[in-house]
Every structure is written in structure tokens, then in C-alpha cells.
């Protein structure tokens, strides 16, 4: 396995630490025109003898995990090449098997930094992978402070529309992505936002109406280092579904109500 690393295996378990690992992997993928191999392992417990429906239980968990993995990739790997994998089994062993089967050049994974009894009792998946993997392993750990800002939770490189696009374009992109709003840009400059409410106000005229005639402006924005709590306050008080994230005048991301709820839930846990 030689540099540059092009096939990056990224095991995730959907928490704040996993986000840091995926974002680190995304940088490697972007720099090397590579592919992120995003993987989630559903831990398998030894079933009691004769437990009915055991296979069905895991099948359901697999499907849920696959849906979450798809959402996770869409939020954090937009614009990059990626493949998704869900496995049922022991996490470390599953990751090591996937490394060989998928011909990974690099593994990027989160470490939760456990100490003392919890490390002895639970073991360290990252440590086992570090010890047994053939390819290089990069572990990522971020403390709570880093996870409390919008940059950790926003969708980077968000889907956008331009001033001259027709509302049919905006409606199609919102429907395909499951969005309730889209930033409107001119180059990399944010000039407005188009929402599902704006689309409803022009029903019947989408084919003939340009985005610039229906969009909402001016736009309330936040910076990447805005605290998640502040973003939550703005979303609640303004009764809006998303906030564009702007840095030095450029649109760099968007954070939605769902993103903020996920961040606050992760912090509480």
C-alpha cells in the first residue's frame, strides 16, 4: 500500500467522534481523488438458545443502520466518492476483514479515549485494529469543546441553486435531497435562500419563474465557530428550518434543525 491513499476505510458509529473521523477521512479523499469506504458494524450478541426471530432482529438493525449511514454520508461526504457497507458481527474483527476484502490503503477511525476500568472491561476496538491491521491506521479523537460548534455538524458543500435557475430546478433538488430549503448563490457568494414555503407560494408557475423572483432575502447566516446552542436559539426564535454557514463572505455549509438536534442529543449522551 503506497501513498497516496485512495481507498480510505472509515468505521463509524454515528456519534460526535465519528463525525471528526469522517471529516478527517474526507480531507484525505479530497486531496488524493480517493474513495471513502464508510462502514458501520452492528454488534452481534450471542443469542439465548431457541430465541425466536433472532435473525429478523438483526435484519431490522441492519436496515436502520444502512439508512443512517446513507444520511451520514450525504451530510459529511457531499461531492466526494464513497461506498457504504453494513456488517453484523464483532466490530474489530469485522473492520479487519473489511480492510482486506476492500483493499483499503488507510483506516481512519475514532477513538473515544477510554481509561481505566471501562477500557479493560469494554476493550478498545481502535487498539485492536491498530495492532492487527496491515495498512496504516489513523485514529482521531476530539474533545467536547470541538463538538459544540456548528462546523462539526453542518453539511459542507451544500446543494445550491442560482439566481437564474427556474423553480422547477429548485423543487427537484429539494425533493431528491429531502431538503426544505436551498441556498441561492452567485459564484460562491450567498445571495438568498429558497424554501418550500416559497415554492408553495408559486405553485403552478414553477416552469416560468426564476429563483431570484421567489427567494427570501436578506438571509440570516452564522459562522462555522458559532456555538450549537446559539444556532438552536436562532432556528427556534426565527421559526426557520436551516441556517447557511458563511466564512469570509463564502458559503461553506448549512446547518438544519435536524443537525442541531443531533448535536444536542450527542452532547447529552
C-alpha positions in Angstrom: 0.0 0.0 0.0 1.7 3.2 -1.2 1.0 6.8 -0.8 -1.2 8.5 -1.9 -4.0 6.7 -0.1 -7.0 6.3 -2.4 -9.2 3.7 -0.6 -10.0 5.0 2.9 -11.9 2.7 5.2 -13.9 4.7 7.8 -15.7 2.7 10.5 -18.4 4.9 12.2 -20.9 4.5 15.0 -22.8 7.8 14.4 -21.6 9.8 17.3 -19.7 13.1 17.5 -16.3 11.3 17.5 -17.3 9.5 14.3 -18.0 12.9 12.6 -14.5 14.0 13.4 -13.1 10.8 11.8 -15.2 11.2 8.7 -14.2 14.8 8.2 -10.5 13.8 8.6 -11.0 11.0 6.1 -12.8 13.4 3.7 -9.7 15.6 3.6 -7.5 12.6 2.6 -10.1 11.6 0.0 -10.3 15.1 -1.4 -6.5 15.5 -1.6 -5.9 12.2 -3.3 -9.0 11.9 -5.5 -9.9 8.8 -3.5 -12.9 6.9 -2.3 -14.3 6.8 1.3 -15.4 3.3 2.3 -17.9 4.2 5.0 -18.7 1.2 7.3 -20.9 0.5 10.3 -20.8 -2.7 12.3 -24.0 -3.8 14.1 -22.6 -5.7 17.2 -23.8 -9.3 17.4 -24.6 -10.6 20.8 -24.7 -14.4 21.5 -28.4 -15.3 21.4 -30.1 -17.3 24.1 -30.9 -20.8 23.0 -34.1 -21.0 21.0 -34.7 -17.3 20.9 -37.3 -16.8 18.1 -36.9 -14.1 15.4 -33.2 -13.6 16.2 -32.2 -13.2 12.6 -35.1 -10.8 11.9 -34.0 -8.6 14.8 -30.6 -8.2 13.2 -32.0 -7.7 9.8 -34.1 -4.8 11.1 -31.0 -3.3 12.8 -29.0 -3.6 9.5 -31.7 -1.7 7.6 -31.8 1.0 10.2 -28.0 1.3 10.2 -28.0 1.4 6.4 -30.4 4.3 6.4 -28.4 6.2 9.0 -25.2 5.5 7.1 -26.7 7.0 3.9 -27.8 10.1 5.8 -24.4 10.3 7.4 -22.6 10.1 4.1 -24.9 12.6 2.5 -24.3 15.1 5.3 -20.5 14.8 5.6 -19.2 13.4 2.2 -21.1 15.6 -0.3 -19.2 15.9 -3.5 -16.8 13.0 -2.8 -16.7 9.4 -4.0 -17.9 6.9 -1.3 -19.2 3.4 -0.8 -21.3 2.2 2.1 -21.1 -1.1 4.0 -23.1 -2.5 6.9 -21.9 -5.7 8.7 -23.2 -7.7 11.7 -20.5 -9.1 14.0 -17.7 -8.3 16.4 -16.6 -4.7 15.5 -12.8 -5.1 15.4 -12.9 -8.4 13.6 -15.4 -7.1 11.0 -13.2 -4.0 10.4 -10.1 -6.1 9.9 -11.9 -8.4 7.5 -13.2 -5.4 5.6 -9.7 -3.9 5.3 -8.5 -7.0 3.4 -11.7 -7.5 1.3 -12.0 -3.9 0.3 -8.2 -3.5 -0.3 -8.1 -0.4 2.0 -5.0 1.8 1.8 -5.7 3.5 5.1 -8.1 3.2 8.0 -9.4 6.3 9.7 -11.4 5.7 12.9 -12.5 7.5 16.0 -11.1 6.6 19.4 -13.1 7.5 22.5 -10.1 7.8 24.7 -11.4 5.4 27.4 -9.3 5.0 30.5 -9.2 2.6 33.5 -11.9 0.1 34.1 -14.1 1.0 31.1 -11.1 0.3 28.8 -10.3 -3.0 30.5 -13.9 -4.2 30.5 -15.0 -3.0 27.1 -11.7 -3.3 25.3 -10.6 -0.8 22.7 -11.7 -1.5 19.1 -9.3 1.1 17.8 -6.4 -0.6 19.7 -7.2 -4.0 18.3 -7.4 -2.6 14.8 -4.1 -0.7 15.3 -2.4 -3.9 16.4 -3.8 -6.2 13.7 -4.3 -4.1 10.6 -2.0 -4.5 7.6 -2.5 -0.9 6.3 -1.8 2.3 8.2 -4.4 3.3 10.8 -5.1 6.9 11.7 -7.1 7.4 14.9 -9.0 10.6 15.6 -10.2 12.0 18.9 -11.9 15.3 19.5 -13.0 16.6 22.9 -16.4 18.0 23.8 -15.5 21.7 23.1 -14.8 21.0 19.4 -18.2 19.2 19.0 -20.1 22.2 20.4 -19.6 24.4 17.4 -21.6 24.4 14.1 -18.6 23.4 12.0 -18.7 19.9 13.4 -22.4 19.4 12.4 -23.0 21.4 9.3 -23.4 19.9 5.8 -20.4 21.0 3.8 -20.6 21.9 0.1 -24.4 22.1 0.3 -26.6 21.7 -2.7 -27.4 25.1 -4.1 -29.3 26.9 -6.9 -28.5 30.1 -8.8 -30.5 33.3 -9.4 -31.3 32.2 -13.0 -32.5 28.7 -12.2 -36.2 28.0 -12.6 -38.2 27.0 -9.6 -38.6 23.5 -11.2 -34.8 23.0 -10.7 -35.1 24.1 -7.0 -38.1 21.8 -6.4 -36.4 18.8 -8.0 -33.2 19.3 -5.9 -35.1 19.8 -2.7 -37.3 16.7 -3.4 -34.3 14.5 -4.3 -32.2 15.5 -1.3 -35.1 15.7 1.2 -34.3 19.4 1.8 -36.7 22.1 3.0 -34.5 24.9 1.8 -31.6 25.6 -0.6 -29.0 28.4 -0.5 -29.1 30.7 -3.6 -25.6 31.6 -4.8 -23.8 33.8 -7.3 -20.4 32.2 -7.7 -19.5 31.3 -4.1 -21.4 34.2 -2.6 -24.7 33.6 -0.8 -27.4 36.0 -2.1 -30.6 34.4 -0.8 -32.4 31.2 0.2 -35.3 29.4 -1.4 -37.7 27.5 0.9 -40.5 25.0 0.5 -42.8 27.9 1.6 -41.5 30.0 -1.3 -42.2 27.1 -3.7 -45.8 26.7 -2.4 -46.4 30.4 -2.9 -45.6 29.9 -6.7 -47.4 26.6 -7.3 -48.4 26.4 -11.0 -45.7 28.8 -12.1 -42.5 26.8 -11.4 -41.7 26.3 -15.0 -41.7 30.1 -15.8 -40.4 31.6 -12.5 -36.7 32.2 -11.8 -35.4 31.6 -8.3 -34.4 35.3 -7.9 -38.1 36.3 -8.1 -39.2 33.9 -5.4 -36.3 33.6 -3.0 -36.1 35.0 0.5 -33.6 37.8 1.2 -31.7 39.0 3.1 -30.5 35.8 4.6 -29.7 35.2 8.3 -26.3 33.4 8.4 -23.9 32.1 11.0 -20.2 31.4 11.2 -18.5 28.0 11.4 -17.5 28.7 15.0 -21.0 29.6 16.2 -22.0 27.5 19.2 -24.6 24.9 18.5 -26.8 26.3 21.3 -26.8 29.7 19.5 -27.8 28.1 16.3 -30.6 26.3 18.1 -31.8 29.6 19.6 -31.9 31.3 16.2 -33.7 28.4 14.5 -36.3 28.4 17.2 -36.9 32.2 17.5 -37.0 32.8 13.7 -39.1 29.6 13.1 -36.8 28.6 10.2 -35.5 25.1 9.2 -31.9 25.9 8.3 -29.1 28.4 8.6 -26.4 28.9 5.9 -22.9 29.0 7.3 -20.7 31.7 5.8 -16.9 32.3 6.3 -15.1 35.4 4.9 -18.1 36.0 2.6 -18.2 32.5 1.2 -20.9 29.9 1.7 -19.2 26.9 3.4 -22.1 24.9 4.7 -25.6 24.8 6.0 -26.9 23.6 9.4 -30.5 22.4 9.8 -32.8 21.8 12.7 -32.1 18.0 12.4 -28.3 18.7 12.6 -28.7 20.8 15.7 -30.9 18.2 17.4 -28.4 15.5 16.6 -25.6 17.7 18.1 -27.5 18.4 21.3 -28.5 14.7 21.6 -24.9 13.6 21.2 -23.8 16.1 23.8 -26.4 15.0 26.3 -25.4 11.4 25.9 
